[in-house]
Every structure is written in C-alpha cells, then in structure tokens.
Amino acid sequence: MPNVGPLEIAVVLIIVLIIFGPKRLPELGQSMGRGIREFKASISGDKQESPEEKVHELEASQTKQPAPPPASDEASKPAEPVEGEVVTENKA
C-alpha cells in the first residue's frame, strides 16, 4: 500500500485550490460533509434530520406562505374578472 506523506497531501490541496478557487472551497467542503453524513446515516439506518435539513425545511415553509395583501387603496377596490381557461391538472 502506498504511503501518503505530508508533501503529497499538500500537492493535492494546492491542485484542488487551483481548480476550484478559494471562493468555492467552503461550499465544496460543506457538500462533501453533508454527503458523508448522509452516507453514514444510510449505513447505520438513522432517520434523524441534521440541523441543516431542518433549516432548509424552515426556509422552504416560509417561502410558501402567501404574501400579505398590500395596504394601499388598491386593496379596497373590487377585483376585476379575468377571462381564461380553468386548468384543473398539472401537465408538468
């Protein structure tokens, strides 16, 4: 089995830095950590959600909430009827 010393590790890290750049390294590390955690959870059978997944679900639920109606004079006007076809099924 080949020995991997500090010089080889430094060379690999420099190559990764050149390829991905300093701005993408934190994002790359986070995605690798998430992948390793998901892999460990799938191997051990844990069904616990990580704090990051909870944050993503919270953000998603907040974006799905409807926006409050505007507080201008337009809110007091009756809505105008819109002509068109009613779609009852999603074609996506």
C-alpha positions in Angstrom: 0.0 0.0 0.0 1.5 3.4 -1.0 2.4 5.8 1.7 0.8 9.2 1.6 3.0 11.8 3.3 2.5 15.5 4.0 4.1 16.5 0.8 1.7 14.5 -1.3 -1.3 15.9 0.7 0.0 19.5 0.2 0.3 18.9 -3.6 -3.2 17.6 -3.8 -4.6 20.5 -1.7 -2.8 23.0 -4.0 -4.2 21.4 -7.1 -7.7 21.5 -5.6 -7.3 25.1 -4.7 -6.2 25.9 -8.2 -9.1 24.0 -9.8 -12.0 25.2 -7.6 -10.7 28.5 -6.3 -10.8 30.0 -2.8 -14.5 31.1 -3.1 -15.9 27.6 -3.9 -13.8 25.7 -1.3 -16.2 26.3 1.7 -19.2 25.3 -0.5 -17.3 22.2 -1.6 -16.4 21.2 1.9 -20.0 21.7 3.1 -21.4 19.5 0.3 -18.8 16.8 1.0 -19.6 16.8 4.7 -23.3 16.6 4.0 -22.7 13.7 1.7 -20.6 11.8 4.2 -23.2 12.4 6.9 -26.0 11.1 4.6 -23.8 8.1 3.8 -23.2 7.3 7.4 -26.9 7.7 8.2 -27.9 5.4 5.4 -25.4 2.8 6.5 -26.4 2.9 10.2 -30.1 3.3 9.5 -30.5 6.6 11.4 -33.5 8.6 10.4 -32.7 11.8 12.3 -32.6 15.0 10.4 -29.5 17.2 10.5 -29.8 20.8 11.7 -29.0 21.9 8.1 -32.0 19.9 6.8 -34.3 21.5 9.4 -33.1 25.0 8.4 -33.8 24.2 4.7 -37.3 22.9 5.6 -38.0 26.0 7.7 -36.8 28.3 4.8 -39.0 26.4 2.3 -42.1 26.7 4.5 -41.5 30.4 5.0 -41.3 31.0 1.2 -44.5 29.0 0.6 -46.6 31.3 2.8 -48.7 33.8 0.8 -47.6 37.4 0.9 -49.8 39.8 2.9 -52.2 42.0 0.9 -50.9 45.4 0.1 -52.0 48.2 2.5 -52.8 50.7 -0.3 -56.1 51.9 -1.7 -56.0 49.2 -4.4 -56.8 46.6 -1.7 -60.2 48.2 -1.2 -61.1 48.1 -4.9 -63.1 45.1 -6.1 -61.2 42.5 -8.1 -61.8 42.6 -11.9 -62.9 39.4 -13.5 -60.3 37.6 -15.6 -61.3 35.6 -18.7 -59.5 32.4 -19.5 -59.4 28.7 -19.3 -59.5 26.9 -15.9 -56.7 24.4 -15.5 -57.5 21.5 -13.2 -54.5 19.2 -13.6 -50.7 19.8 -13.7 -49.2 18.9 -17.0 -45.6 19.0 -15.7 
